[in-house]
Amino acid sequence: MELRGCTRDYGAVRAVDGLDLSVYESEFLALLGPSGCGKTTTLNLIAGFVPPTAGQILIDGADVTGRPAHLRGLGVVFQSYALFPHLSVWENVAFALRERRLPASEIERRVGEALELVRLDRRGRQRPAELSGGMQQRVALARALVYRPRVLLLDEPLAALDKKLREGMRDELRAIQRTVGITTIFVTHDQAEALGLSDRIAVMSQGRIEQLGAPREIYEHPATRFVADFIGASTVLRGRAVGADRVAVGTGPALHLAGSRALSAGAEVELAIRPERVRLAPGAGDNVLEARVEGLVYQGAQTEVTARLHDGQRVLVFVTEPAPVPLAVGQTVRLHLPADAFMVLA
Amino acid sequence: MIFRLAVVGLVAFMTLPTVVVIAVSFNPTAILSFPPAGFSLRWYENVLTYPQFQRAAVNSLLVTGGAVALALPVGTFAALALERGRLRGRHVWAAVLLSPVVVPGVAAGLGFLILAAALGLLRSRSVLIAAHVALILPFVVRSVWVSVRNLDPALERAAASLGATPWRAFRRVTLPLLRPGLFAGLLFAIVVSLNEFVVSLFISNRVTEILPVAMFNYVVNYTDPTIAALSSLFIAATFVAVWLADRYLDLGRVFLRH
C-alpha cells in the first residue's frame, strides 16, 4: 500500500497535503494526530470514498487512484461501526459475500468462521441494535474481514467504547490482526492506543506527516516540537549551544547532552525532556538547575510539579510518590536533568 | 375536571360535522335533515349504482394511482438530492419542495387550466395526474426526507467497501432504510390526492372528473342524502388509511423528529 504525493482539498481547505506513505505487508500502522489533522481524510483516500485532488494511490504496485471504493477490496471498520440496522448480525457479515455471489454453502461456512473469530457465533440472529457497543465493534470487524481483504482500515474503532472495554478491545484487536496477518491502517487521536498497538506510527499535523517511525522511536526521539508535544507530556527548553554537546539554558550552568547530534556553538537550540525523566534531589551535581515550585497536582501514584527556572522557563516534573524531598509551593528545588534524556528538536 | 371537559368539548366540536354527515347518510327520507328520521341503506345503494359516481371512482383510481406512481420515485430522488447533492441555493429548493403549494387552490387550478388549454390537453386525464403530482409531491418529499436525514452516510460507504456498486448499495441498504418514510409519504399522497377538489374542478370535465368533483356536481343538482352516504364512505376510507399508517409506522416519529 502506498500513497504518492496525495493531496485533498475541501474548498479552500487543504485537508491532506502532498502525503507520501508506504505501508508494509502485514504491518500495523497508526495514523495519529489531533482532530482536523487529515488522518481520516487520508483513510477516505485509501478506501476510495473521496478522490485525491492530486497524487497517486497504489495497492500491491497497481495504481488504484481512479478505482471506485467497491472495486478496491479493502476492509473498513467505521467509527460509528455503520452496521446495517435492518439486517441481522449474520446478514451483516454475509453482505460482502453475497455481493461476490459466492455459493450458499461457502457463505454459510465463512460467516460462521468470521463470527467465531470475534466470538459472536451465537449472536447471528440478533439485530445490531440488540448488541452492546463492544459486540457491535466485533461484528464490524468480522464484516470487514470475512472476504479476506488485503488491507484493513480502522477509523477510530475504539473511540465509542468506554475506557475498560476499550483496553480489552485493544488487546483483542491486536490479537485478531496477528492471527489474520492482515496489513492494517488505524486512525486514532489517542496516543496510548497508537503506542500500544502499532508497529509504526505516522504522526500527522495539518495534512502532513510530521514523523514516521516505531512507537519507541517516536516517543524517545520526537523529530519536531509538535511530535514532542503531542506524544506524551514534555517540557521544551530554549537555550544556546556553547559546544557540540553543551547547551546553556538561562542563567544556570551549561547542560551536558549525551547521544544527540553535534551542535554548532552559538546556535539557538530547543531541548525537549519528558517529565518522568526529571528527578528532584537535594544534592548538587552535573546538569542540575535550580527552580521554584509553582504548582502541585497530587495524583496518587505521582505528583505533577510545575517548576519555574530563574529565567522564567517552565519545567514539568512527574515525581513518583512518596516524594524524595518534601514538596511545597514557593520552595526552591534542584532539578536533575540526565544527559541522555534530552531530545534536540529540529 | 375542567381540562377534561375542555378536551371533550373540543373533540365534539371537531367531529360534529362528520358525525352529522354519517347520521344523515342513513336517513330514509330524501332530504338532508338532522337528526335522521329512521334507518335505511338506500342512499348507499344509490351511490354504488349511480353511473357518474362509478365513472368518477374509476377516474379517481387512475388519477391517484398515476400521480402516486410518479410522485413516489420523483419525490424520493428529490429528497436524496436535497440532502446529499451539492446544490446551489439548497434552502430555496428545500423550501419549495417541502411545503405544500401555498398559492390558493383557485389560482393553481386556473394556472393548470390555462396550461392545459394551451397544450390541448383539456380532455385528458394526464393534466389531472400532472396537477396531482405537483400537489402531493411536497408530502412525499417531506416524509422521505426525514428518513434520509436519519440515515448514517457511513452506511453507504460501508456497503461500497464491502463490494456493492452504488446501485446495489441503494437497493440493499438505502431503500430498505427509507421504507418508513416511503410508506408514510405514500399514505399521505393517497389521502391528499383522493380528497383533492379545487384544482381538479378546473381541469376536469364530465368524462374525466374525479369523485370529489362528481360529488360537488351532484350536490349542485340534487339535495338527497346520497352525497352524505358517499362522504361517509370517504371518511371511512381515510380513517382506515390513517389508522394503518399509525399502526405500521410511528407517525409521531416520522414527523416530529426534526
Interface residues (C-beta under 8 A of the other chain):
Chain A: A47 G48 F49 P68 A69 H70 L71 R72 G73 L74 G75 V76 F78 Q79 S80 A82 L83 F84 P85 H86 F95 A96 E99 R100 R143 A144 Y147
Chain B: D152 A154 L155 R157 A158 A159 A160 S161 L162 G163 A164 T165 P166 R168 A169 R172 V173 P176 L177
